[in-house]
Amino acid sequence: MTVVAQLAIEAEQSEFDRVLAELPEDGFVAAQKTELSSADQRIVELRVDDGETLVRLHEACANQELLFDVQRIAQEPTETADRQRLASDDGRGGAKG
């Protein structure tokens, strides 16, 4: 299963990118910026292989003193994430990292 989390993050994109770089590559699937909220928060949708990667994200954000609120968490079959990854790799769209 792939875990999909929508987060509201109070950080500049470059700060959040540094945090994402700390995540293990084998557990991280994709990140997609969805919008900016009115409170200077960046709304980001992450796709990860398991909940442990979200725990690591939380720890990395805490170490960098970046705040985020989890707005939504869902699970989807791995095949869906694989199709989206393939679609983004061949230029047809899908979730992009």
C-alpha positions as CSV (number, residue, x, y, z in Angstrom):
1,M,0.0,0.0,0.0
2,T,1.0,3.6,-0.6
3,V,0.3,6.2,2.0
4,V,-1.0,9.5,0.7
5,A,-0.7,12.5,3.1
6,Q,-1.8,16.1,2.5
7,L,0.2,18.4,4.7
8,A,0.0,22.2,5.4
9,I,3.6,23.3,5.9
10,E,4.9,26.6,7.3
11,A,8.3,26.7,5.4
12,E,9.9,28.0,2.3
13,Q,10.1,25.5,-0.5
14,S,13.9,25.3,-0.3
15,E,13.6,24.4,3.5
16,F,11.1,21.7,2.8
17,D,13.2,20.3,-0.1
18,R,16.1,19.9,2.4
19,V,13.9,17.9,4.7
20,L,12.6,15.7,1.8
21,A,16.2,15.0,0.9
22,E,16.7,13.4,4.3
23,L,14.0,10.8,3.6
24,P,15.1,7.3,2.4
25,E,14.8,7.1,-1.3
26,D,13.3,3.6,-1.2
27,G,10.3,4.8,1.0
28,F,9.6,8.1,-0.8
29,V,7.4,8.0,-3.9
30,A,6.4,11.6,-4.8
31,A,5.6,15.1,-3.6
32,Q,3.3,17.5,-5.3
33,K,2.7,21.1,-4.3
34,T,-1.0,21.6,-4.5
35,E,-1.6,25.2,-3.4
36,L,-0.7,28.0,-1.0
37,S,-3.1,28.6,1.8
38,S,-4.1,32.1,3.1
39,A,-1.9,31.6,6.2
40,D,1.4,31.4,4.2
41,Q,1.3,27.6,4.4
42,R,2.3,25.4,1.6
43,I,-0.2,22.6,0.9
44,V,1.8,19.5,-0.2
45,E,0.6,16.0,-1.1
46,L,3.2,13.3,-0.4
47,R,3.1,9.7,-1.5
48,V,5.2,7.3,0.6
49,D,5.6,3.6,0.8
50,D,4.6,3.3,4.5
51,G,3.8,5.2,7.6
52,E,7.4,4.9,8.9
53,T,8.5,7.4,6.2
54,L,5.9,9.9,7.5
55,V,7.3,9.5,11.0
56,R,10.8,10.2,9.6
57,L,9.4,13.3,7.8
58,H,7.9,14.5,11.1
59,E,11.2,14.0,12.9
60,A,13.2,15.7,10.1
61,C,10.8,18.7,10.2
62,A,11.0,18.9,14.0
63,N,14.8,18.9,13.8
64,Q,14.7,21.8,11.3
65,E,11.9,23.6,13.4
66,L,9.5,23.4,10.5
67,L,5.8,23.1,11.5
68,F,3.2,21.1,9.5
69,D,-0.3,20.0,10.0
70,V,-1.6,16.7,8.6
71,Q,-4.8,17.5,6.8
72,R,-5.5,14.1,5.3
73,I,-4.1,10.6,5.2
74,A,-5.2,7.8,3.0
75,Q,-4.0,4.5,1.6
76,E,-4.2,3.4,-1.9
77,P,-3.1,0.2,-3.6
78,T,0.6,0.2,-4.7
79,E,-0.4,-0.4,-8.3
80,T,-2.1,3.0,-8.4
81,A,1.1,4.7,-7.3
82,D,3.2,2.7,-9.8
83,R,0.9,3.7,-12.6
84,Q,1.2,7.4,-11.6
85,R,5.0,7.1,-11.3
86,L,5.2,5.6,-14.8
87,A,2.9,8.3,-16.2
88,S,5.1,11.0,-14.8
89,D,8.3,9.3,-16.1
90,D,7.0,9.2,-19.7
91,G,5.8,12.8,-19.7
92,R,2.0,12.0,-19.7
93,G,1.4,13.6,-16.3
94,G,0.7,12.0,-12.9
95,A,2.3,12.8,-9.5
96,K,5.7,14.5,-9.8
97,G,8.5,14.6,-7.3
